[in-house]
Every structure is written in C-alpha cells, then in structure tokens.
Amino acid sequence: MREDLTVAEAVALAHRQEWAFVLAATARVTRDLDLAEECVQDAYAKALTTWTETGVPARPGAWLTTTARNRAIDLIRREAFFRTALPLLADEETTSGPADGEDIADERLRLIFTCCHPALAPEAQVALTLRLVCGLTTAQIARAFLVTESTMAARITRAKKKIAVARIPYRIPDAEDLSDRIEMVLTVVDLLFTTGHVAPNGPDLMNTELISRAVDLARMLVELLPGDEEVAGLLALLLLTDARRAARLGSSGAAVLLPDQDRGLWDQAAIREGQSLVRRALRRRPPGQFAVRAAIAAVHSESPSWGATDWDEIVGLYDVLIARRPSPVAALNRAVASGFAGGPEAGLAALDRLATEPQLATYPYAAVARGEFLHRLGRREEARAAFEEALTFTENKAERDSLRQRLAELGEG
C-alpha cells in the first residue's frame, strides 16, 4: 500500500483490489452470501475510523478479511443456528486473515464461478458478478443497466435465492468441467464490457465504469489462470477494443465510427499489451473464439489507416471464428469485411445472404452496413432509407447523433 494515500484513498483502493477476496473468504465462514456481504461492508466502514487512528495496515486485505470474518463469527454466535454452523468453522482459521499464495486465487475463483453458474440467467450472472466480485452497490448496477434500483435489487435477490435453493456449490469446478465453465465466465465478462462499450440506451456512448470493471475482471482472471490462452485472448480483445476510447466520441458528442477515427488518439500502451497477449492466445490449437476476435482487433490496431487495413486477413479470421463459433453478428461482420475487401457490390451481396436472419432484423449495424455500401455505389435514396431504418433501432443518443450526421451528409431527400 502506498504511504502517500489518505485513509479514504486507501480504503477506496482496498475496495477495488481486495473486495472479491475479502467477500469470498468471509463467505466460506458464513455459507451465506447476504451475511458475508453485510460483514464485509461493516469491515470497510470500520476501516475508515480505525485506520485513521492506527494508520493503514501493511496488508489491508488481511486486516479487512480478519475483521469481516470476526464480525461474521460474532453474528453467527448470536443466532440460534450457531450450533449447526459451528462444524463448518471447525477447520477454518478464522482470526489470522488470508495467507499469501494460492488460497487467495482459489477464493476469488470460487466467488466468480458461483456468480457465473449456468443455472443463473445471463443478466443475473452479470448483476451478481458486479455486486459480489466487483463490489458495486445495487444503485450503481441499476444505473449502469438503466433500471430502477428496486428492479435490480429484486434481480440480485432472486439470483442469491437461486444459489441457495439450487444448492449451487461454492467451489471451483472439477478439472473435467473447468473448460466449459470458464467459457461461461469469459462470456459474462465480455457481455459486461460490451454493455459498457456501447451503452444500450441513454445519453452517453460509453459506460466507463462497466468498461473498467470488465478489464479489471479480465486481468484478475489472467492472474488466476496464467496458463489459459483463452483468458489471455479475452483480455487482449478488451484492451485492443478499449484502446480506441478517446477517438470514439467527436467534439459534438456524436459517435465517431472506426473509419473516421483519429488513430493518433488510440492508446498505444494498451495496443502493445493487447498485441502481446494475442500472440500468447494464438498458441492454443485450435484458437478459441476470444483469441480470434482479439486477432481481428489486432489487425485493425496495426493498420495506419482504414484504407490500409488488410481486409483479406480479416475475412480469413472471420472464417476461422465462424467455423469455431458461428453467430449472426460474426456473419454480419464477415459480410462487411468482404465488402471492404472486394468492393461494395460484394458487400451488398454478402448482406443479402443474411437478409432472412431473424436476429439481424432489428440489429442497427446491419442497416448501417447496407447504407454504407449503397452510399459508396451512389444509390443515395436507398442509403438514406437504410440509415433511417438504423435510426429506428438505435436508442443510444451518441449513436443516433452519428446517424443523423450521416443523413445530413446525404442531403435532403
């Protein structure tokens, strides 16, 4: 812990870095997520006053864990179920705090795998991960997903109840199940990032809180599972995508699409780290979906301009991705890339082959792609209709402003 931090800053840093472990270690004592949360919150509140008097401890996480677990034991002792809970505590070291080493990794992994259990709905997995692993308040999560606090509180409560009723084990999956379960965890983190990268609706293009939390989670997973190439692929994908953040918003507040971005604003440190991780991720044979998606982002990051992009390589990478993990969105992106590789006629033909795909019927980027190729072919009225169609499916204000700019550039109809 840095010595120049104030107590409030030290507590905030410990919250960001240690929350998941403190909660996971406390939950092992309580076997009750609600009670564990209550005790951890009490520990952080107590830190604000105690550390002001005694100074910030050398190992804030250990102090917080010991305080939270002692609080849990006190509460358990006050409850009638103490005698039944006691055996669970018999083999626990409840007062010495966490040890350095593997136990810390295991504790956080247990918590992540519990939050991302396949028995829970995807939205519940995301909400529970934000609440329990990232330590966001219910109000913060509700704001991120633009729902009321009561709605989000009910969603989180239902998820916790499902864990209790279904007796979802609080453990890391067995080795034979680990590969499937880690993919679920990676999917949740990817969904979290995507929700922050383009907010589904509202005035802001991005939700930087969600983006940061997703990147933090991906970094945590790389730390916990250093030999997993697909985990490295996910972090690479997030870093290479988020590296464009400063160039994604124009001075007017409208979204700036990739072809028009000032690449001088891209975060070169993030790009270098992401490219290094891509090389590591691609060592796996065959490569996983996140490694391939990261490789596509890496091709963009290496290109000095939109026009100089190696579209043939991107088309080839989408072929690999679709063979491994087919999806309508991947097919759409391949169609777009083929249009830039082979010309707008080829792009329109590829889009036509996806015309009956129901999942793309209201997907605004499909209409945007069509409008772009029609515009390049000089079919202005058809391009206008496509951009207007995209506008009807877009609820994010910054993206709506960008589409209105495109329509204005086409002139009056």
Sequence and secondary structure as in RCSB ss.txt:
>XXXX:A:sequence
MREDLTVAEAVALAHRQEWAFVLAATARVTRDLDLAEECVQDAYAKALTTWTETGVPARPGAWLTTTARNRAIDL
IRREAFFRTALPLLADEETTSGPADGEDIADERLRLIFTCCHPALAPEAQVALTLRLVCGLTTAQIARAFLVTES
TMAARITRAKKKIAVARIPYRIPDAEDLSDRIEMVLTVVDLLFTTGHVAPNGPDLMNTELISRAVDLARMLVELL
PGDEEVAGLLALLLLTDARRAARLGSSGAAVLLPDQDRGLWDQAAIREGQSLVRRALRRRPPGQFAVRAAIAAVH
SESPSWGATDWDEIVGLYDVLIARRPSPVAALNRAVASGFAGGPEAGLAALDRLATEPQLATYPYAAVARGEFLH
RLGRREEARAAFEEALTFTENKAERDSLRQRLAELGEG
>XXXX:A:secstr
  TT  HHHHHHHHHHHHHHHHHHHHHHHHS HHHHHHHHHHHHHHHHHHHHHH   S HHHHHHHHHHHHHHHH
HHHSTTHHHHHHHHTT   SS   SSHHHHHHHHHHHHHHT TTS HHHHHHHIIIIIS   HHHHHHHTT  HH
HHHHHHHHHHHHHHHTT  SS   HHHHHHHHHHHHHHHHHHHHHHHS SSBS S  HHHHHHHHHHHHHHHHH 
TT HHHHHHHHHHHHHHTTGGGSB TTS B  GGG  GGGS HHHHHHHHHHHHHHTTSSS  HHHHHHHHHHHH
HH SSSTT  HHHHHHHHHHHHHHS  HHHHHHHHHHHHHHH HHHHHHHHHTTTT GGGTT HHHHHHHHHHHH
HTT HHHHHHHHHHHHHT  BHHHHHHHHHHHHHH   
